[in-house]
Amino acid sequence: MIKKIVKKIRHLKWIFFSLEKQACSVGVQMGKNNFIASKFWSTEPYLITIGSNCQITNGVKFFTHGGAGAVRKFYPEFDCFGKIKLGDYVYIGNNSLIMPGVSIGDNVLIAAGSVVVKSIPDNCVVGGNPASFICTIDSYINKNKKFNLNTKKNSASEKKKILLSLSTEKFIKKRDIKINSIDL
């Protein structure tokens, strides 16, 4: 009975804490002014360090270990780990996976759904599976500056009103995917 009560109290604790506080409570080391929407910090969250002014969106997962089960037939005690370090001003898009031993520099944008298997230097935009270099942050800013609507501090209803009043030229539009004639 006491175990059930303790379990319920622990569950309620998660409801009342922000996701940032939850991450810190399990051992993630974190700077200031971060936005956290993820709940998956691996089984060794104390091996994860996050800088300041980072955004970790929904579904992002951090892995501090892996693969050991496949070799335990040969080495029963096998266990290997990698620390993860994020610099300042890092944005990680939805459902990205950050693998053991990865360091991510300052001013880095990681596209949604990326699988980050290698460390990323400062001032980069990366994406894909495995994540690869797309462009520099400066290039990203210059390319997208014309789409900046400066609505960050607006309320949701103000933002909606602005966005619904704009012509399509004010929105980002992606090119069509290239299809080779041989593929048809």
PEBEL-V898920 format. One record per residue. N is the residue number from 1. SS is DSSP state (~ for helix, > for strand, _ for the rest). BURIAL is 1 if it has 24 or more other ideal C-beta (glycine too) atoms within 12 Angstrom, else 0. D_CENTER is the distance of its C-alpha to the mean C-alpha in Angstrom with 2 decimals. Layout:
# PEBEL-V898920
n:ss:burial:d_center
N:SS:BURIAL:D_CENTER
N:SS:BURIAL:D_CENTER
This chain:
# PEBEL-V898920
n:ss:burial:d_center
1:_:0:38.72
2:~:0:37.23
3:~:0:34.30
4:~:0:33.56
5:~:0:33.76
6:~:0:31.46
7:~:0:28.91
8:~:0:29.24
9:~:0:28.89
10:~:0:25.67
11:~:0:24.31
12:~:0:25.50
13:~:0:23.93
14:~:0:20.41
15:~:0:21.50
16:~:0:22.65
17:_:0:19.90
18:_:0:16.78
19:~:1:13.51
20:~:1:13.28
21:~:0:16.80
22:~:1:16.16
23:~:1:13.60
24:~:0:16.26
25:~:0:19.03
26:_:1:17.91
27:_:0:17.68
28:_:1:14.27
29:>:0:15.53
30:>:1:14.11
31:_:0:15.45
32:_:0:16.32
33:_:0:15.30
34:_:1:11.66
35:>:1:10.31
36:>:1:8.80
37:_:1:8.88
38:_:1:7.95
39:_:1:11.02
40:>:1:10.61
41:_:1:11.25
42:_:1:13.62
43:_:0:17.31
44:_:0:17.31
45:~:1:14.86
46:~:0:17.30
47:~:1:16.17
48:>:1:12.76
49:>:1:13.06
50:>:1:10.88
51:_:1:12.77
52:_:0:13.69
53:_:0:12.67
54:_:1:8.87
55:>:1:6.86
56:>:1:4.10
57:_:1:5.35
58:_:0:7.65
59:_:0:7.85
60:_:1:4.79
61:>:1:7.37
62:>:1:8.58
63:_:1:12.09
64:_:1:14.68
65:>:0:17.61
66:_:1:18.87
67:_:0:21.86
68:~:0:24.49
69:~:0:26.08
70:~:0:27.27
71:_:0:29.39
72:_:0:30.69
73:_:0:33.86
74:_:0:34.69
75:_:0:33.12
76:_:0:33.03
77:_:0:31.27
78:_:0:28.64
79:_:0:25.26
80:_:0:22.87
81:>:0:19.73
82:_:1:17.30
83:_:1:15.72
84:>:1:12.17
85:>:1:12.17
86:>:1:9.97
87:_:1:12.37
88:_:1:12.89
89:_:1:11.58
90:>:1:8.15
91:>:1:6.10
92:>:1:2.78
93:_:1:4.91
94:_:0:6.26
95:_:0:7.21
96:_:1:5.63
97:>:1:7.44
98:>:1:7.73
99:_:1:11.52
100:_:1:14.12
101:_:0:15.40
102:_:1:12.66
103:>:1:12.85
104:>:1:10.82
105:_:1:13.26
106:_:1:13.67
107:_:1:13.08
108:>:1:10.47
109:>:1:8.88
110:>:1:6.92
111:_:1:8.42
112:_:0:7.78
113:_:0:9.01
114:_:1:8.78
115:>:1:10.08
116:>:1:9.85
117:_:1:13.29
118:_:0:14.50
119:_:1:13.93
120:>:1:13.19
121:_:0:15.73
122:_:0:15.70
123:_:1:15.77
124:>:1:14.25
125:>:1:12.63
126:>:1:11.69
127:>:1:11.29
128:_:0:13.02
129:>:0:14.08
130:_:0:14.48
131:_:1:12.39
132:>:0:15.10
133:>:1:16.00
134:>:0:16.50
135:>:0:17.86
136:>:0:17.91
137:~:1:16.49
138:~:0:20.20
139:~:0:20.80
140:~:1:17.94
141:~:0:19.44
142:~:0:22.94
143:~:0:22.26
144:~:0:20.69
145:~:0:22.83
146:~:0:25.37
147:~:0:22.99
148:_:0:22.07
149:_:0:23.67
150:_:0:23.04
151:_:0:22.43
152:_:0:19.63
153:_:0:22.23
154:_:0:24.11
155:_:0:24.38
156:~:0:23.11
157:~:0:26.72
158:~:0:27.35
159:~:0:24.32
160:~:0:25.51
161:~:0:28.99
162:~:0:27.99
163:~:0:25.80
164:~:0:28.52
165:_:0:31.18
166:_:0:29.77
167:_:0:31.00
168:~:0:28.81
169:~:0:28.97
170:~:0:26.66
171:_:0:23.71
172:_:0:21.59
173:_:0:23.19
174:_:0:22.19
175:_:0:25.00
176:_:0:26.42
177:_:0:25.45
178:_:0:28.22
179:_:0:30.54
180:_:0:33.21
181:~:0:36.68
182:~:0:36.95
183:~:0:34.12
184:_:0:36.17
